[in-house]
């Protein structure tokens, strides 16, 4: 990902539970990418899925990040405060013919192979979803800093995807595109589980005339069965009372060479902020692995 004059990255956790090692890897990775050239690192609480939100989780995550020495720039944004912004963009897409009401049930779409390309005539429901009308032969290509060249036929591989769900919640794909553009993000560094979502987001950016940031998708931490850590029983919270060992372990998971921060030699009481400061100059993005890693 090329260095830009005004780099701005972000970490955007969902408040569905406490931060775990996989979350810490995404936080540290995004922080290092942003800070390595003096850029900004912002925080966003992605609480668009209010059904899955755990009460108190957002504040717990913020407290943990602070304990690990992460200091963010810009205002703290919560998606739950941005309904009007998302609604305005959705109205624009509807008015331009890029979005439509979908009355198809989940079972109908599953019967079509799980990919929506046309609504069943005559179906009506009181709570239709809103979908993006994906053009035919819609090929989206981009270069990921870690995974290289990527391409996806969005019409064939994804179909008309949801912008607002039938339960009234905003879809992640719409919210993240609107937020990244509104906050001026120039790079998006996140887990590789979102790699195949990126073409959908780039398509939305193009339809809305928004800039496309640079992308880097970090390796995932998985359990012995290959499941993403946040979805497994192994996803224990990180210990905010002992941050330095966890930071060092996460650094190694990012493929970086082991080091002892210079301040550690002078003082065994070095802080997480001092560790992070010394890590910036040693960070080599080219060392980040593509493959997923089992948490030991």
N, C-alpha and C positions, 0 to 999 in steps of 0.2 A: 504494500500500500504506500504510494508515494507520499513524502512529507509535504504538507501544504502550509502556506504562510499563516493561515488562521485555522489550525486544526481544532476540531471540537468532537469529542466522543462522549459516550454515556454508558451507564450501567442501569438496567431497567428491570429490577426483580418484580415478580408477582407475589403478592402477600398471601401465599397459600400455606405458609409455615416458616419456621426459622431458617436462617441461612445454613446450608450444608456445604461440604467440600466442593461439590460441583458449582454451587453459587459463588464460592470464594474464588474458584478458578476463573470464572467469567468476570468477576469484579476486578481481580488483579490483572488479568489479561487486557481488559478494556482500559484500565488505569495506566498501565505501562505503555500501551500504544499511544494514548493521548499525551502523556507527560513526557515521552522520550524526546520530543522536539519543542517542549514548552507549551503544549496545547492545553485546552480546557477539558475537564472531565465533569460531566453533569450527572445528576441522579434523577430518575423518574420512577414513580411507583405505578406499575402497570396493573391497576385494580379494575380493569375493564370488565373482567368476569367476576361480578359480585356474588355469584352463586358459590364459587369455589373459595372466595376470600375467607381467611381465618381471622376472627377478631383479635386485634392487638398485634398481628404478625408484622404489619408495616413498621410500627414503631420498634418492635424487637429487631427487625432487620437493620433499621437505621442505627440503633444502639450498638449492634454488633459491628457494623462498618466503622463507626466512630472508634470503637475499642481496637480495631485493627489498623487505625491510623489513616483511614481514607477521609480526605477533606474534599468536598465537591465545590464546583463553581456554579454560578447561576442559581436561579430559584429552584427549589424542590417542587416538581410538578407531579400531580396525581391525576391519572386519567379520569377518575370519578368526578373531577371538577370541570371536565372539558366536553360535556354533552353538546353544548351549543355549537362548538367548533366542528365536531364530527357531523352534526345534523346539517350544518351549512354545506359541508363538502358533499354529503350524501344527496342533498337536494340538487346540487349542481350536477352530479352524475346522473341523477334521474332526469333532470331537465334536458341534458345533452343526449339522452338515449343510451348512455353507457351502463345504466343499472335498471333493474326491473323487479317488480314484486313476484315472488315465487310461492305458490300455494302447494307445491309438492311436499308430501310427507317424507320423513326419513326412509320409511319402508319402500316408497315409490322409487326414491333415488337409489337405494340399495338394489332394487330389482333391475335398475338400469346399469348395474355394474359399479355404482358408487360415484359416477361422474355425471354431473348435470350438463346437458347440452340443449334440452328443450323441455318446456313444461307440458304436462299432460292436459289437454284441453278440457275445460269444464270443471276442473278442481277448484274448490273455494274453501278457505279456512279463515277464521277471524284474525289470526295472527301470522300473516305471511312473512317470510324472510325477505330480505332485499339482497339480490345477487348482482355481481358484475357480469355484464354481457361480454364474455371473452370472444374476440374475433376468431374466425376460422384461420387455420394455418398460422397460429400465433406463436412464433419462435422468439424466445427471449434468451439472450446470451450476456454473460458478464464474466469478469475475471475476479476470482476470489484470491486474496493475498496468500492464503495458506493452501487452498485446494486447487488453485489454478483455474483454467477455463471451464466454465459451466454453461450448459444450455438446457432448455426445457421447452417442450411444446405444451404450452399452458392449456390450450383447448383440448388436447388429447390426453394429457397426463393429469390434469386437475379439473378442467371444466369451468363452468360458471360458478365462481366461488362466492361465499357469503360475505356481505358487508355489514349487515345488521341481522342478528339472529331472530328466530321466531319468538324467543322469550324476551325480546327487547334489548338484549345486551349488544353492545358494539362488538363486531368481530375484530380480532387482533390485527388482521391484515390492513383494515382501514385505519384503525387507531394509530398503529405504529408509523404508517406512512405520513399521516397528518402531523403527528407529534415530531417526527424527525425533521420534517420540513419546517414546521413552525419554530422549532428550537435551533435551527441552523446547523444540524449535525453534518459534519463532513466525512465521518467514518463511523461504521457500525461494526463493533467487535462483540461477538456473542457465540453461543454454543452451536456446534455443527448440527444439532437437531433441527435448527431453523434454516439450514442451507437450502432445502427444497422449497421453502417459503419465499425466498428472495426473488425469484422470477415473478411471482405474483405481485410483490411489492414494487418491483421495477415497472411492471406493466401499469399499475395504478399511478406511479409517479409520472409516467409518460402521458397518460390520459389527462392528468391534472396539470401538466406543464411544470412539474416540480423537479428540482435537481436530484440526481442519483448520487448518494454518498459512496465512498469506497467500502468494501466489505471484507471482513476477515472472520472466519468461523473456526472457533477453537475446538480442540478435541474434547470429547465427553469423557467423564468418569463413569464407569459402569461397574455393576456388581458381578459376581462370578458367573451369572447366567447371561451376561451381556446386556442387561437392562440399564437404561439411563439411571444414574444414581438417585435423582430426585423422585423417580417412580418406584424405587425399591425400598425394602425394609432396612437397607444398609445406610440410608441417608440420615445419619445422625447429625445433629447440629454441630457446628464448629464451636470450640471452646473460646469464648471471648475473654476469659480470664487468663489464657495462655496463648496469645496470638502469634508469637514469634516462630514456634515450631511449625504451626500450620502455614504461615506465610512461606517459610523455607520449603516445606513439602510441596506446596502449590507451585512455587518457582521451579522446582525440579520437574513437576508434571508438565510445565510449559516448555520442557526441553532445555532449560537454561543450565549453565555450568554452576556448580556449587561455589559459594563464596562466603566469606565471613566479613560482614560489614566493617568498615574501618573503625567506626565508633565502638564496635564491640571489643576491639582489642584494648581500647583505652578505658572502657567502662562496661561491666557486666550488666548494668542497668539501662542499656540502650533501649530506646523506645521503638514501637512499630513505625512511627513517622520517620525515625532515623534509618531504619532498615529499608523502608520504601525509597527514601532519598538516595541511598547508596545503590539500590537496585536499578535505578533509571539508567545510569551510565553503563551498566553491565548487560542490559537487556538487548538480546539479539533476536528480532522477530523471525529471522530465517531458520532458527533452531526449533521452532514450534512444530511438533509432530502432527501429521494428518490423522493417524490412527487413534482410535479410542483406547483408553487405559483403564485397567482394572484397579480399583482402589485396594491398596494393601491393608 
